[in-house]
Amino acid sequence: MSEPTGLPPLRTPLFERHRALGGKLVPFGGWEMPVQYSGLTEEHVAVRTRAGLFDVSHMGEIRVRGPRALEVVQKLTTNDASTLLDGRIQYSAFLYEKGTFVDDLLTYKIADDDYLLVVNAGNTPKDVAWAKQAAVDGGSVEDESGKWAQIAVQGPRSAEILQPLVDVELAPIGYYHFRHGKVAGVPSIVSRTGYTGEYGFEVYCPPEAAVEIWDAILASGTPHGLIPAGLGARDTLRLEAKMALYGNDIDDTTTPWEADLGWIVKMKKGEFIGRSALERQKAAGLSRKLVGFEVTGRGIARHGYPLKTESGPGIVTSGTQTPTVGKPIGLAYVPLAASAIGTQLEIDIRGRGVAAVVVPTPFYKRPTA
């Protein structure tokens, strides 16, 4: 699932738990992680209907502190962190000067002088170096990845599973909000976030407490149908919800405008790295856009497959057949003129032209009570 680096893979504090639970371990972003346990489909369905338990301790954490912390965050990120209240979270991005992605991330506002930036595992060293360039007197940037483990409980039953273990009320925590509290007696951050498009929580805790908290959640959740879930289900779940994956749908060749992520760019907030390039691209007009598609012929499109439209070529960035949607779906960059809903595509699947059509996204929306 990732390119070999020549270095031994890193392991999270839960590695032995994954092995004991029969997890199939694979290299991912420099880490040795479980791709699945009981099976991708079973794990995917569990998250959509009951609950799944994920180890996401491989993610990176960058702490920005000091009286000028907001200034540093505003320079580094595309979204407007000045609108955040304490206990709120924002989806955002680091950009190069040319307007393309260094990474996508979450910005947690802990206090006026304290922010936690959560970045992708494989990008952590690059992101830390990038962020440190923006540090100023009164606005420090530190790599705190070694200080945090992260465990995600995702699915409609996640609150009833987690609540007996937590000393804060979970029900009032809104989406992209977080609270400080104890989980299984351990001081932690409990965050109403996730990468599945499902109701759920993420627990940030000290690495030395990860096994204790994992075991407690598993014990609480098993009677409710919770099962451990791996990277395979995480990928199919996020695709259904049209959540971008760095290295597939976004990278250092794509901009937020092209990736249909303009909503995380706040041009009116003032200067940030990459702003000028985005301003120029917007003025000139886009040539391509990321869209969702459904394969109407026979076959499954995968990352990197070329495609044709009447307006020119494109490329698939993500694709599979997901258990909830039950159809071959995917994301692709296509010429802007071919981005309208209903536009016909022809995807090259192993040398064979297969019909597909641009469809609305996300492919899946969580039912609301």
C-alpha positions as CSV (number, residue, x, y, z in Angstrom):
1,M,0.0,0.0,0.0
2,S,3.1,2.3,0.1
3,E,6.5,2.4,-1.5
4,P,9.4,0.7,0.4
5,T,11.7,3.2,2.0
6,G,14.7,0.9,2.8
7,L,14.1,1.7,6.5
8,P,12.5,-0.7,9.0
9,P,8.8,0.1,9.4
10,L,7.6,2.0,12.4
11,R,5.1,0.3,14.8
12,T,2.3,1.9,16.9
13,P,1.9,1.0,20.6
14,L,-0.9,-1.3,19.5
15,F,1.2,-3.5,17.1
16,E,1.1,-6.6,19.3
17,R,-2.7,-6.2,19.7
18,H,-3.1,-6.2,15.9
19,R,-0.9,-9.4,15.7
20,A,-2.9,-11.1,18.5
21,L,-6.2,-10.2,16.8
22,G,-5.0,-11.8,13.5
23,G,-4.6,-8.5,11.7
24,K,-2.9,-8.7,8.3
25,L,0.0,-6.3,8.6
26,V,1.3,-4.3,5.6
27,P,3.6,-1.4,5.1
28,F,1.8,2.0,4.9
29,G,3.4,5.4,5.0
30,G,6.5,4.0,6.7
31,W,4.5,2.1,9.3
32,E,3.5,-1.5,9.7
33,M,-0.3,-1.4,10.0
34,P,-3.3,-3.8,9.8
35,V,-5.0,-3.7,6.4
36,Q,-7.7,-6.0,7.7
37,Y,-8.7,-8.5,10.4
38,S,-11.9,-10.5,9.7
39,G,-12.2,-9.1,6.1
40,L,-12.7,-5.8,4.4
41,T,-16.4,-6.2,3.6
42,E,-17.2,-7.3,7.1
43,E,-15.3,-4.5,8.7
44,H,-16.8,-1.9,6.4
45,V,-20.4,-3.1,7.1
46,A,-19.7,-3.1,10.8
47,V,-18.8,0.6,10.7
48,R,-21.9,1.5,8.7
49,T,-24.3,-0.5,10.8
50,R,-22.7,-1.0,14.3
51,A,-19.1,0.1,15.0
52,G,-15.5,-0.4,14.1
53,L,-12.3,0.2,16.1
54,F,-9.3,1.7,14.3
55,D,-5.7,2.3,15.3
56,V,-4.7,5.6,13.8
57,S,-1.7,6.2,16.0
58,H,0.5,6.5,13.0
59,M,-0.9,10.0,12.3
60,G,1.4,12.9,13.0
61,E,0.8,15.8,15.5
62,I,2.3,19.2,15.4
63,R,1.9,21.6,18.3
64,V,1.9,25.4,17.8
65,R,2.1,27.4,21.0
66,G,2.6,30.9,22.2
67,P,1.1,34.4,22.0
68,R,1.7,34.4,18.2
69,A,0.5,30.8,17.6
70,L,-2.6,32.0,15.6
71,E,-0.3,34.0,13.3
72,V,1.8,30.9,12.6
73,V,-1.3,28.7,11.9
74,Q,-2.8,31.4,9.7
75,K,0.3,31.6,7.6
76,L,0.6,27.8,7.3
77,T,-3.0,26.8,6.6
78,T,-5.6,27.7,4.0
79,N,-8.7,27.8,6.3
80,D,-9.4,30.7,8.7
81,A,-8.3,29.6,12.2
82,S,-9.3,32.9,13.6
83,T,-12.9,31.8,13.5
84,L,-12.2,28.8,15.7
85,L,-13.4,28.8,19.3
86,D,-11.7,26.7,22.0
87,G,-12.7,23.0,21.5
88,R,-13.3,23.4,17.8
89,I,-11.6,21.7,14.8
90,Q,-11.1,22.7,11.2
91,Y,-10.3,20.8,8.1
92,S,-7.5,22.6,6.3
93,A,-4.3,22.2,4.2
94,F,-0.6,23.2,4.0
95,L,0.2,24.4,0.5
96,Y,3.4,25.1,-1.4
97,E,4.0,28.5,-2.8
98,K,2.8,27.2,-6.2
99,G,-0.6,26.4,-4.6
100,T,-0.4,22.6,-4.5
101,F,-0.8,20.4,-1.4
102,V,2.0,19.8,1.1
103,D,-0.7,17.9,3.0
104,D,-4.3,18.1,4.3
105,L,-4.8,18.3,8.0
106,L,-7.0,19.0,11.0
107,T,-6.5,22.1,13.1
108,Y,-7.5,21.8,16.8
109,K,-7.9,25.0,18.8
110,I,-7.0,24.1,22.4
111,A,-6.6,27.8,23.5
112,D,-5.8,31.2,22.0
113,D,-2.1,30.4,22.3
114,D,-2.3,26.6,21.7
115,Y,-3.1,24.7,18.5
116,L,-2.7,21.0,17.6
117,L,-2.3,20.2,13.9
118,V,-3.0,16.6,12.9
119,V,-1.3,15.5,9.7
120,N,-0.9,12.3,7.6
121,A,1.4,9.6,8.8
122,G,3.6,9.3,5.7
123,N,3.9,13.1,5.4
124,T,4.8,13.8,9.1
125,P,8.6,14.4,8.7
126,K,8.0,16.6,5.6
127,D,5.1,18.5,7.4
128,V,7.1,19.1,10.5
129,A,10.0,20.6,8.6
130,W,7.5,22.7,6.5
131,A,5.7,24.0,9.6
132,K,8.9,24.8,11.5
133,Q,9.9,27.2,8.7
134,A,6.9,29.4,9.8
135,A,7.9,29.5,13.5
136,V,8.4,32.9,15.0
137,D,9.4,34.4,18.4
138,G,6.2,33.8,20.4
139,G,5.0,31.1,18.0
140,S,6.8,27.8,18.5
141,V,6.3,24.7,16.3
142,E,7.1,21.3,17.8
143,D,6.7,17.7,16.6
144,E,4.5,16.0,19.2
145,S,3.8,12.8,17.2
146,G,5.7,10.7,19.8
147,K,3.4,12.1,22.6
148,W,0.1,10.9,21.1
149,A,-1.6,7.6,20.2
150,Q,-4.9,7.9,18.4
151,I,-7.8,5.4,18.5
152,A,-11.0,5.8,16.4
153,V,-14.4,4.4,17.3
154,Q,-16.6,4.8,14.2
155,G,-20.2,3.8,13.6
156,P,-23.8,4.4,14.8
157,R,-23.2,2.7,18.1
158,S,-19.9,4.4,18.9
159,A,-21.4,6.8,21.6
160,E,-23.0,4.0,23.6
161,I,-19.8,2.0,23.4
162,L,-17.5,4.8,24.4
163,Q,-19.8,6.6,27.0
164,P,-19.3,4.2,29.9
165,L,-15.5,4.7,29.6
166,V,-15.6,8.5,29.4
167,D,-16.2,11.1,32.1
168,V,-17.6,13.7,29.7
169,E,-21.0,13.6,28.0
170,L,-20.6,12.5,24.4
171,A,-24.0,13.3,23.0
172,P,-23.6,17.1,23.1
173,I,-20.3,17.1,21.3
174,G,-20.9,18.4,17.8
175,Y,-19.2,17.3,14.6
176,Y,-15.7,18.8,14.5
177,H,-15.8,19.6,18.2
178,F,-13.6,18.0,21.0
179,R,-13.5,17.8,24.8
180,H,-10.8,17.0,27.3
181,G,-11.7,14.1,29.5
182,K,-10.6,10.8,31.0
183,V,-11.0,7.6,28.9
184,A,-10.7,4.5,30.9
185,G,-9.3,6.8,33.6
186,V,-6.6,8.2,31.3
187,P,-6.5,12.0,30.5
188,S,-7.3,12.2,26.8
189,I,-8.8,14.3,24.1
190,V,-12.2,13.0,22.8
191,S,-12.9,14.3,19.3
192,R,-16.1,14.1,17.2
193,T,-14.2,13.4,14.0
194,G,-13.3,10.4,11.7
195,Y,-12.4,9.4,8.2
196,T,-15.4,7.2,7.5
197,G,-18.3,9.5,6.8
198,E,-20.0,7.8,9.8
199,Y,-20.9,9.0,13.3
200,G,-17.9,8.4,15.6
201,F,-15.1,9.6,17.8
202,E,-11.3,9.7,17.9
203,V,-9.4,9.4,21.2
204,Y,-6.0,11.1,21.6
205,C,-4.1,9.6,24.5
206,P,-0.6,9.0,25.8
207,P,1.1,6.1,23.9
208,E,1.7,4.2,27.1
209,A,-2.0,4.1,27.7
210,A,-3.0,3.0,24.2
211,V,-3.3,-0.7,24.9
212,E,-5.4,-0.1,28.1
213,I,-7.8,2.1,26.2
214,W,-8.0,-0.1,23.1
215,D,-8.8,-3.1,25.3
216,A,-11.4,-1.2,27.3
217,I,-13.2,0.0,24.1
218,L,-13.0,-3.5,22.6
219,A,-14.6,-5.0,25.8
220,S,-17.3,-2.3,25.9
221,G,-18.0,-2.6,22.2
222,T,-18.0,-6.3,21.5
223,P,-21.6,-6.8,22.9
224,H,-22.7,-4.0,20.6
225,G,-21.1,-5.7,17.5
226,L,-17.9,-3.6,17.4
227,I,-15.0,-5.3,15.6
228,P,-11.4,-4.1,14.9
229,A,-11.1,-2.6,11.4
230,G,-8.1,-2.0,9.2
231,L,-6.8,0.3,6.5
232,G,-8.7,-1.5,3.8
233,A,-12.1,-0.7,5.3
234,R,-10.9,2.8,6.2
235,D,-10.2,3.4,2.5
236,T,-13.6,2.1,1.1
237,L,-15.4,4.1,3.9
238,R,-13.7,7.4,3.1
239,L,-14.2,6.9,-0.6
240,E,-18.0,6.5,-0.2
241,A,-17.9,9.8,1.8
242,K,-15.7,11.5,-0.8
243,M,-12.9,12.2,1.7
244,A,-9.7,13.0,-0.1
245,L,-6.7,10.7,0.3
246,Y,-3.2,12.3,0.1
247,G,-1.1,10.5,-2.5
248,N,-4.2,9.5,-4.5
249,D,-6.7,12.4,-4.9
250,I,-4.5,15.3,-3.7
251,D,-0.7,15.8,-3.8
252,D,2.0,18.3,-4.8
253,T,0.6,18.5,-8.3
254,T,-3.0,19.4,-7.4
255,T,-4.6,22.6,-5.9
256,P,-7.6,22.9,-3.6
257,W,-9.6,24.5,-6.5
258,E,-9.0,21.5,-8.7
259,A,-9.6,19.0,-5.9
260,D,-13.1,20.5,-5.2
261,L,-11.8,21.6,-1.8
262,G,-12.3,25.3,-2.3
263,W,-14.4,25.4,0.8
264,I,-11.3,25.0,3.0
265,V,-9.7,28.0,1.4
266,K,-10.5,31.4,2.9
267,M,-8.9,34.0,0.6
268,K,-10.3,36.9,2.6
269,K,-8.4,36.0,5.8
270,G,-5.2,37.6,4.5
271,E,-1.9,36.1,3.5
272,F,-1.0,32.4,3.7
273,I,1.5,30.3,1.9
274,G,0.2,29.5,-1.6
275,R,-2.4,32.2,-1.7
276,S,-1.0,34.2,-4.6
277,A,-0.8,31.1,-6.8
278,L,-4.4,30.2,-5.9
279,E,-5.5,33.8,-6.8
280,R,-3.8,33.5,-10.2
281,Q,-5.3,30.1,-10.9
282,K,-8.8,31.3,-10.0
283,A,-8.4,34.3,-12.2
284,A,-7.1,32.3,-15.2
285,G,-9.8,29.6,-14.7
286,L,-9.4,25.9,-14.0
287,S,-8.6,23.3,-16.7
288,R,-9.6,20.3,-14.6
289,K,-11.6,19.2,-11.6
290,L,-12.0,16.2,-9.3
291,V,-15.3,14.5,-9.8
292,G,-17.1,11.3,-8.7
293,F,-18.0,8.6,-11.2
294,E,-19.9,5.4,-11.4
295,V,-18.8,2.6,-13.7
296,T,-21.7,1.6,-15.9
297,G,-19.9,-1.0,-17.9
298,R,-18.1,-4.1,-16.5
299,G,-15.0,-3.6,-14.4
300,I,-13.6,-1.7,-11.5
301,A,-11.5,1.4,-12.0
302,R,-8.3,1.8,-9.9
303,H,-5.9,4.6,-9.0
304,G,-3.9,5.7,-12.0
305,Y,-6.2,4.3,-14.8
306,P,-6.4,6.7,-17.7
307,L,-9.8,7.8,-19.0
308,K,-11.2,9.7,-22.1
309,T,-13.9,12.3,-22.4
310,E,-15.1,14.3,-25.4
311,S,-13.2,17.2,-23.9
312,G,-9.9,15.4,-23.5
313,P,-8.1,12.9,-21.2
314,G,-8.4,12.4,-17.5
315,I,-7.1,10.1,-14.8
316,V,-8.7,8.0,-12.0
317,T,-7.4,8.9,-8.5
318,S,-9.4,6.4,-6.4
319,G,-11.7,3.6,-7.3
320,T,-13.2,0.3,-6.0
321,Q,-16.6,-1.4,-5.5
322,T,-17.7,-0.5,-2.0
323,P,-20.0,-2.6,0.2
324,T,-22.6,0.1,1.0
325,V,-23.0,1.6,-2.5
326,G,-22.7,-1.8,-4.1
327,K,-21.4,-0.4,-7.4
328,P,-18.0,0.3,-8.8
329,I,-17.3,4.0,-8.0
330,G,-14.4,6.3,-7.9
331,L,-12.8,9.8,-8.2
332,A,-11.0,11.2,-11.2
333,Y,-9.6,14.4,-12.6
334,V,-11.3,15.3,-15.8
335,P,-11.3,18.4,-18.0
336,L,-13.5,21.1,-16.6
337,A,-15.9,20.9,-19.6
338,A,-16.4,17.2,-18.7
339,S,-17.1,17.7,-15.0
340,A,-20.9,18.1,-15.1
341,I,-23.2,15.5,-13.6
342,G,-24.2,13.0,-16.3
343,T,-21.1,13.4,-18.4
344,Q,-20.0,10.2,-20.1
345,L,-16.5,8.8,-19.5
346,E,-14.5,5.9,-20.9
347,I,-12.0,4.4,-18.5
348,D,-9.2,2.2,-19.7
349,I,-9.4,-0.9,-17.5
350,R,-6.5,-3.2,-18.4
351,G,-6.6,-2.1,-22.1
352,R,-10.4,-2.2,-22.4
353,G,-12.5,0.9,-22.7
354,V,-15.3,0.7,-20.1
355,A,-18.2,3.2,-19.8
356,A,-18.7,5.4,-16.7
357,V,-20.6,8.5,-15.8
358,V,-20.0,11.5,-13.6
359,V,-22.3,11.3,-10.6
360,P,-23.1,13.5,-7.5
361,T,-20.9,13.1,-4.4
362,P,-20.6,12.1,-1.7
363,F,-21.6,8.6,-2.7
364,Y,-22.9,7.9,0.8
365,K,-24.5,10.2,3.4
366,R,-25.0,9.1,6.9
367,P,-28.8,8.8,7.7
368,T,-29.9,11.5,10.2
369,A,-32.3,10.7,13.0
